[in-house]
Amino acid sequence: MINTTNDPSTPPTQRSIGELVQSIKDEILGVVHHEIDIAKKELTALGIKVGIIAACAAVLLFLLLSAWVMLLFAAATGLQALGLPAWASFLIVAGVFILLGAIAGLVAFLVSKKLKAPETTIETAQSAVGAVQGKRRSNTVSYDDTFEELYGKPAATTATSSSSS
């Protein structure tokens, strides 16, 4: 009879080794699927933030290019006319584009500061690996282990007690 739980008060059940192996396989698949679901959720959130950064970077580049064009028009107009109203208006428009580009760059910078690794996925995967390794290590016996290390009593007392009974 095999006790399929860790609780010693529960009665043992009759399960074949095949059933136990299938149960272990199902539990491992459940853990793997759970880890995949966690990773999907974290990577989706990360993808959204990266998309925001890319969109803000595109806006930044467009606005800075537009500002550059406006600065070129302002310089040309200023050199030709030397009349304040014509080129001053171009400079004001270019200044607005530069300001909007700076705002988009600031938003991209602030969002990029909030990016971090998928911590929950990494943590749960490490704890699962640690649990499996811990169980393996606690069940291993080295050839160098003495009887006393394995069973907690000296070998001489065990030999005398078994010969007297």
Buried (B, 14 or more C-beta within 10 A) or exposed (E): EEEBEEEEEEEEEEEEEEEEEEEEEEEEEEBEEEBEEBBEEBEEEBEEBBEBBEBBBEBBEBBBEBBEEBBEBBBEBBEEEEEEEBBEBBBEBBBBBBEBBBBBBEBBEEBBEEEEEBEEBEEBBEEBEEEEEEEEEEEEEEEEEEEEEEEEEEEEEEEEEEEEE
